[in-house]
Amino acid sequence: MKSLILITLIATALLTLGSSNVAAASSDTEVPYFAPKVFKVKTAEIERCQMQKLVMKSNGEAIRFWVTVVTFKDVFSDGSNRIWKRTIRA
């Protein structure tokens, strides 16, 4: 009976200790409430071009088709930007 109580106390202590470390680790990565929020200001289309793609079927037959590749640029409130592409089947 004493060993059961001892094991229960040790397990409770370990769980309490482990949960406090997890809470401390998560609070280190949180953004402070006074940090400036970054938001997207605009999205602009930079380029649009058409390309021909080639796909091989399992029987060796080649299929050709056209796709349109559109390049966009996102501008954010802190001055940073991101360029990304979208492929559209023409």
N, C-alpha and C positions, 0 to 999 in steps of 0.2 A: 504494500500500500504506500509506503514511504517513497519507493522508487517511482511509482506512478505519479505522485504529487511532484516529485523532483523533475521528472521528464516533462510534465505539463508546464511547470514554471520555466524551465529552460526553453521550451518551444515558444511560449508566450514572449519571453524576453527576446528571442531571435526574431520573431515576427515583428515585434515593436521596433527593434533596432533596424531591421531591413526596410520597414515602411518609412522610417524617418530619413534614411539615406535616399530612398526613391524620391521623396518629397523635396529634399534639398537639391537633388540633381535636376529635377524638372523646373524648379524655381530659378536655377542658374541660367536656363536657356530662354526664359520668358522675356518678352520685350517690355520695357518699362512703359507705363501709361502715358508718359510725357514724350515718347519717341514720335517723331513726325511720321505721318501716314503717307505712303507712296501710292499714287493712283495713276491710272492710264489717262493721258491727256487726249491722245488721238491715235488713230490707225490710218496709215496711208498706203496706197498701192504704189509700189516702186516700179515693178516690171511685170509684163505679161508676155509669155512666148508660147509657141506651140512646138511640140516635139512628137516624133513618131516613135512608138514603142514596139518592141518585138517580143512575143511570148511564144514559147515552144510548148506544144501539147505533148501528151505522153506518147502519142504515136509518131512523133517527129515532125508533125505539120507546124509550120510557122504561121502565126497570126499577127498581122500588123494593124495598129490602130493609133489614132492621134489623141494626145492629151494636152491640156493647157496647164502650164505651170505659172502660178501667180505668186509674186514675191511681195510681202507686206512688211511694213516697219511700224512698230509700236513705240510711241514716245511717252515717257513717264514724267511725273511732276518733279522728280529730283534730277532731271536732265539725262537720265540713262535711256537707252533704247534697246530694242530687241528686233531682230530680223528673222522672219520665218516664211516658209513656202507652203503652198497648198496646191496639190495636183488634182485637176478636174478632168474627167473623161469628156472629150469633145464630141 
